[in-house]
């Protein structure tokens, strides 16, 4: 049994020009849509996460309270739940799965919201990491529909430095002899473990490791235990082609890379009329606050509110300590009250 629903998108032509004849968008909802259809919130998933991984921010007496709001959590393409290399039929399966942009993701989410639920306005789009990138896309692609956004530890565009970091993640997978250009018979375990160890140096900050919070706060027995259990353990549960598909989407995330803005990033930012609280992590090595400062300076109704934390990128996600989690939840409540 599954705990999610699937919206059949039918035949979809992606930005790449590839056509998928039966594209599927998996989603889960929390709460009920009211009669006016004006209490909807979209909360996209993050890199390699599913709807279940977003539930830490949803609940009674939280900002995302399902007693008051109708919360839609769409699964990103490539995560193994929505259409992905691991579940798409030939010829676009496994190593031949086409590139899917965040523009594609949000365009299909818009179809879900409007065609399935008849929703014309969104109270809020909120997300962490690649979910935050999708929140920026929502606000730039559908400015008249999106009333508020709260992107945490993300960006409106993948920076050049971030692009290079992801190249370092991809290399061990692509070079594993067992990978076989994406048509492997058994998981490329060596490549997955190696990619996880590259990732391990970036997810949390130098201060986090200096303070031994991997042991003191997360309970691991040693640094090696943390790397093996947390990082390798997470990667080994994933499909390598799915991981690579989402990496490509991440690298090419850019709210201006579409026919609406034709690469004019400042114009795309300026089109975001939604009220926004942009929450970079002060010590985030993926999406540093300097990038967010620039974005906010070009957005007409945005506030920069950094998460003052040593938890790096994970200050904004499901691994967040209780202090950071409360800080984010409080911001969600505040922006919904604006």
C-alpha distance (Angstrom), angle and dihedral (degrees) to the residues before:
residue distance angle dihedral
X1 . . .
X2 3.79 . .
X3 3.78 129.8 .
X4 3.79 94.8 -148.0
X5 3.79 140.4 63.9
X6 3.79 129.8 -127.7
X7 3.79 128.1 -135.2
X8 3.80 112.1 -154.0
X9 3.79 106.6 -139.6
X10 3.78 93.9 -175.4
X11 3.78 118.2 -154.3
X12 3.81 110.9 4.2
X13 3.79 128.6 -176.8
X14 3.78 109.6 -154.0
X15 3.80 128.2 -147.9
X16 3.80 86.8 -100.7
X17 3.81 90.0 61.6
X18 3.81 92.9 -113.2
X19 3.79 115.3 133.2
X20 3.79 121.9 -142.0
X21 3.81 110.5 -165.4
X22 3.81 97.7 -157.9
X23 3.80 110.8 23.6
X24 3.80 116.7 178.7
X25 3.80 128.1 -154.0
X26 3.81 113.2 -163.6
X27 3.79 117.6 -157.0
X28 3.77 143.7 161.2
X29 3.79 128.1 -148.7
X30 3.79 130.9 -151.9
X31 3.79 123.4 -162.0
X32 3.80 126.9 -0.1
X33 3.78 133.3 -66.4
X34 3.80 108.3 -119.0
X35 3.81 124.6 -129.9
X36 3.81 92.2 -99.4
X37 3.82 90.5 50.2
X38 3.79 89.8 -136.3
X39 3.81 102.3 116.1
X40 3.82 97.9 75.6
X41 3.80 124.8 130.9
X42 3.80 125.7 -175.3
X43 3.80 116.4 -148.7
X44 3.85 110.6 -180.0
X45 3.79 122.5 -158.6
X46 3.80 125.2 -108.2
X47 3.81 134.5 -125.5
X48 3.82 108.8 -46.8
X49 3.82 92.1 -12.4
X50 3.79 128.8 118.4
X51 3.79 134.2 -152.4
X52 3.81 90.2 -83.1
X53 3.80 90.7 60.8
X54 3.82 90.7 57.6
X55 3.79 94.7 57.1
X56 3.82 94.9 89.5
X57 3.82 89.3 81.1
X58 3.84 95.9 45.6
X59 3.80 125.0 81.3
X60 3.75 149.0 92.7
X61 3.81 114.0 -53.2
X62 3.82 90.1 16.4
X63 3.78 126.7 108.1
X64 3.80 90.0 -102.9
X65 3.78 93.8 53.8
X66 3.82 112.1 171.2
X67 3.81 89.9 -154.9
X68 3.80 88.0 68.9
X69 3.79 106.6 22.8
X70 3.79 138.3 47.6
X71 3.79 103.6 -131.9
X72 3.80 119.4 -163.6
X73 3.81 117.4 -165.0
X74 3.83 110.1 -168.5
X75 3.79 117.4 -166.5
X76 3.78 114.7 -125.9
X77 3.78 116.5 -116.5
X78 3.79 110.3 -100.2
X79 3.81 96.2 33.3
X80 3.79 93.9 106.5
X81 3.82 95.4 -108.9
X82 3.81 101.6 68.5
X83 3.82 116.9 41.4
X84 3.80 107.0 -46.6
X85 3.80 141.7 155.4
X86 3.80 89.2 -93.5
X87 3.80 96.6 55.1
X88 3.81 106.9 25.0
X89 3.82 116.1 106.1
X90 3.82 122.7 -120.2
X91 2.95 140.1 -50.1
X92 3.81 90.3 35.5
X93 3.80 96.0 40.1
X94 3.81 132.9 119.1
X95 3.83 110.7 -21.0
X96 3.82 91.7 9.1
X97 3.80 96.3 55.9
X98 3.83 106.5 129.3
X99 3.77 126.2 -118.5
X100 3.80 112.5 -89.8
X101 3.80 119.8 -161.8
X102 3.78 128.5 -151.7
X103 3.81 85.4 -114.1
X104 3.82 87.0 60.7
X105 3.79 90.6 47.8
X106 3.78 95.1 51.7
X107 3.80 94.1 42.0
X108 3.82 88.9 56.5
X109 3.81 91.8 44.5
X110 3.80 87.5 53.3
X111 3.78 88.8 55.2
X112 3.80 90.1 52.0
X113 3.79 92.5 49.4
X114 3.80 95.9 45.9
X115 3.81 104.0 31.7
X116 3.79 100.0 37.0
X117 3.81 100.0 35.4
X118 3.81 104.8 19.6
X119 3.81 91.5 -129.0
X120 3.81 116.6 163.1
X121 3.80 100.7 178.2
X122 3.78 134.9 31.8
X123 3.76 121.6 -144.2
X124 3.81 91.2 -154.5
X125 3.80 144.1 -10.9
X126 3.79 111.2 -153.6
X127 3.78 132.1 174.3
X128 3.77 148.5 149.5
X129 3.80 126.5 -126.9
X130 3.83 107.8 -28.3
X131 3.80 85.6 5.5
X132 3.80 86.8 60.6
X133 3.79 89.8 50.0
X134 3.80 88.0 54.7
X135 3.82 90.5 49.2
X136 3.81 89.1 57.1
X137 3.81 89.3 48.5
X138 3.80 92.1 51.4
X139 3.80 91.6 52.7
X140 3.81 93.9 46.9
X141 3.81 96.6 42.4
X142 3.81 97.2 43.1
X143 3.82 106.5 22.9
X144 3.80 94.5 158.2
X145 3.80 91.8 53.2
X146 3.82 102.2 44.6
X147 3.81 114.7 74.8
X148 3.81 99.2 178.9
X149 3.79 140.7 6.4
X150 3.78 133.1 -165.5
X151 3.81 111.8 -171.7
X152 3.82 113.3 -176.5
X153 3.81 121.6 -163.2
X154 3.79 94.3 -14.2
X155 3.78 141.5 97.6
X156 3.77 143.0 -134.5
X157 3.80 88.7 -123.5
X158 3.79 133.8 22.3
X159 3.79 106.1 -112.3
X160 3.80 123.2 -130.4
X161 3.80 90.3 -111.8
X162 3.79 90.9 51.1
X163 3.81 89.4 49.5
X164 3.80 90.5 55.2
X165 3.80 91.8 48.4
X166 3.80 90.4 55.2
X167 3.80 90.5 49.4
X168 3.81 85.9 61.3
X169 3.80 89.7 53.7
X170 3.78 94.3 49.6
X171 3.80 97.3 49.5
X172 3.85 99.1 71.5
X173 3.80 91.1 51.0
X174 3.78 95.6 46.9
X175 3.81 92.1 46.7
X176 3.80 96.1 49.5
X177 3.86 105.1 108.5
X178 3.78 88.9 -141.3
X179 3.81 91.8 60.2
X180 3.82 92.3 76.0
X181 3.80 95.7 -170.3
X182 3.78 90.3 -56.5
X183 3.81 97.2 -50.8
X184 3.78 97.8 100.9
X185 3.80 122.9 157.4
X186 3.79 92.4 -153.5
X187 3.81 128.0 25.1
X188 3.82 114.0 -83.6
X189 3.77 90.6 -118.1
X190 3.80 97.8 172.5
X191 3.78 92.0 53.1
X192 3.79 92.1 46.5
X193 3.79 92.5 50.9
X194 3.80 91.3 47.1
X195 3.82 92.7 48.8
X196 3.79 89.4 50.0
X197 3.80 90.5 54.8
X198 3.80 90.6 51.6
X199 3.79 88.9 50.7
X200 3.82 90.9 48.8
X201 3.79 92.5 70.5
X202 3.78 93.5 55.9
X203 3.79 111.3 38.7
X204 3.79 97.3 72.8
X205 3.78 128.2 33.9
X206 3.78 131.3 -102.9
X207 3.80 88.6 -110.7
X208 3.80 90.9 53.5
X209 3.80 91.0 57.1
X210 3.79 93.3 38.6
X211 3.80 88.6 57.6
X212 3.83 90.1 46.3
X213 3.78 91.6 -125.6
X214 3.78 89.2 153.6
X215 3.80 84.6 70.8
X216 3.80 103.8 24.4
X217 3.81 98.3 44.1
X218 3.81 104.9 20.5
X219 3.79 97.9 37.1
X220 3.79 102.4 -126.2
X221 3.77 117.0 152.6
X222 3.80 97.0 -132.5
X223 3.79 142.1 -11.3
X224 3.79 89.3 -93.5
X225 3.80 90.2 50.9
X226 3.82 89.2 52.3
X227 3.81 93.1 50.1
X228 3.79 94.1 45.0
X229 3.79 100.0 40.0
X230 3.81 102.7 34.3
X231 3.81 102.4 31.9
X232 3.79 106.0 26.0
X233 3.79 91.7 36.2
X234 3.79 91.3 55.5
X235 3.80 94.8 46.7
X236 3.80 94.4 47.0
X237 3.81 89.8 59.2
X238 3.82 90.5 59.3
X239 3.79 134.1 77.1
X240 3.81 113.7 -110.3
X241 3.81 95.0 -137.1
X242 3.79 90.4 50.0
X243 3.80 90.5 50.5
X244 3.80 91.2 51.5
X245 3.79 93.5 45.6
X246 3.80 91.7 55.6
X247 3.81 91.0 44.5
X248 3.80 88.8 58.3
X249 3.81 91.0 48.9
X250 3.81 89.3 49.9
X251 3.80 94.3 48.9
X252 3.80 92.6 50.2
X253 3.79 96.9 42.4
X254 3.81 107.1 131.2
X255 3.81 126.2 143.5
X256 3.81 90.1 -147.4
X257 3.83 97.9 49.8
X258 3.79 95.7 97.1
X259 3.82 141.4 74.0
X260 3.81 91.2 -87.0
X261 3.80 95.2 66.4
X262 3.81 106.2 9.4
X263 3.80 93.0 -144.0
X264 3.81 97.4 -46.3
X265 3.80 97.5 136.2
X266 3.80 96.8 178.6
X267 3.79 91.8 51.2
X268 3.80 90.3 49.9
X269 3.81 90.8 51.9
X270 3.78 91.2 46.8
X271 3.80 90.5 54.1
X272 3.81 91.1 62.8
X273 3.79 101.1 100.9
X274 3.81 94.3 164.0
X275 3.78 118.3 113.4
X276 3.77 104.7 -102.7
X277 3.77 139.8 -167.4
X278 3.80 105.8 -169.1
X279 3.81 111.1 -160.6
X280 3.80 115.7 -168.7
X281 3.76 119.8 176.5
X282 3.79 110.3 -110.0
X283 3.82 90.8 -136.7
X284 3.83 98.5 31.2
X285 3.80 109.8 139.0
X286 3.83 94.2 -167.6
X287 3.80 100.7 48.6
X288 3.83 107.9 18.6
X289 3.81 119.2 -160.1
X290 3.81 91.7 -114.6
X291 3.82 89.0 71.0
X292 3.79 90.5 50.3
X293 3.80 91.3 49.3
X294 3.79 89.9 58.4
X295 3.81 92.7 46.7
X296 3.79 93.2 50.0
X297 3.82 91.2 48.9
X298 3.82 88.9 61.3
X299 3.83 97.2 43.2
X300 3.83 115.8 87.5
X301 3.83 99.0 -145.0
X302 3.78 104.6 28.0
X303 3.78 134.6 122.3
X304 3.80 124.7 -162.9
X305 3.79 111.8 -136.3
X306 3.82 112.3 170.5
X307 3.79 121.2 -156.7
X308 3.81 101.5 -122.3
X309 3.77 96.7 -145.7
X310 3.80 141.8 125.6
X311 3.83 90.6 -141.4
X312 3.80 91.2 95.3
X313 3.78 116.3 -154.8
X314 3.78 91.1 -9.9
X315 3.79 92.4 64.1
X316 3.79 86.0 89.4
X317 3.78 101.4 42.5
X318 3.79 144.6 65.2
X319 3.81 92.8 -70.4
X320 3.78 91.3 58.7
X321 3.77 117.9 130.9
X322 3.78 116.9 -117.0
X323 3.82 93.8 -98.0
X324 3.81 93.9 55.7
X325 3.80 92.0 40.6
X326 3.81 91.0 54.9
X327 3.80 90.7 46.9
X328 3.80 92.0 54.5
X329 3.79 93.7 42.1
X330 3.80 90.1 51.2
X331 3.81 90.3 52.7
X332 3.81 90.2 50.9
X333 3.81 90.2 53.5
X334 3.78 91.4 46.0
X335 3.79 97.1 51.0
X336 3.81 91.6 46.3
X337 3.81 88.2 55.6
X338 3.81 93.5 52.4
